[in-house]
Amino acid sequence: SDAGFAQVAGVELTLLDCARYLRKATGIHGVAQIAKDIGAKADPRKLAKAAAAYESATVRRLGYLLELVGHTRQAKVLVSFAQHAKTSVPLDPSVKPLLAPFME
């Protein structure tokens, strides 16, 4: 630019930031649309490397959305983050838990 060099985020950081700040990115539906529109452009290796710096919930949310919109290559590199999570809350309410909650 005329003012000098400007640093911009790549596709991978944009996706992760949108998943982190989903309310500012017009909610979960807006982030799903963003994932659909630019998710295929994300390099899986760069995405996995960048995801290591984000909290687990953000990475799992993005992985779910990428899988939901059909970008399975990108979603697959985020599976390991979901497998190492200490807690799990289904993002898809239609999914039934394998075990019923413990009732006293």
CORWOLIN-V880436 format. One record per residue. PSI is psi in whole degrees, 0 to 359 (none if undefined). D_CENTER is the distance of its C-alpha to the mean C-alpha in Angstrom with 1 decimal. Layout:
PSI:D_CENTER
PSI:D_CENTER
This chain:
172:31.3
332:34.7
353:33.6
202:32.2
145:29.0
136:25.6
134:22.4
153:19.3
145:15.7
180:14.6
318:12.0
313:9.6
324:10.2
314:10.2
314:6.7
319:5.8
321:8.8
320:8.2
327:5.4
314:8.0
54:10.9
331:10.2
325:14.0
343:15.0
35:12.9
27:15.0
180:13.1
326:10.6
321:12.7
320:12.6
323:8.9
320:9.2
319:12.2
316:10.7
320:8.2
317:11.5
318:13.6
357:12.3
324:9.7
338:12.9
348:14.0
131:11.5
121:13.6
321:12.2
316:14.3
323:13.4
314:9.6
319:10.6
315:13.1
324:11.2
334:8.6
338:11.9
359:12.7
160:9.9
154:10.4
317:9.4
320:8.3
315:5.7
319:4.5
320:5.5
314:4.3
318:1.2
317:4.3
314:6.4
320:6.2
319:6.7
319:9.3
321:10.7
4:11.5
10:13.0
71:11.3
326:12.0
316:12.9
322:9.6
323:8.0
327:11.1
347:10.7
355:8.0
319:10.5
329:12.6
321:10.5
323:10.6
333:14.2
4:15.2
143:14.0
328:17.2
164:16.3
127:14.6
119:14.3
133:13.7
339:11.6
108:14.0
346:17.4
346:19.4
125:18.5
137:21.5
150:21.4
327:23.5
137:25.7
147:27.2
147:27.0
126:30.1
134:32.8
none:35.9
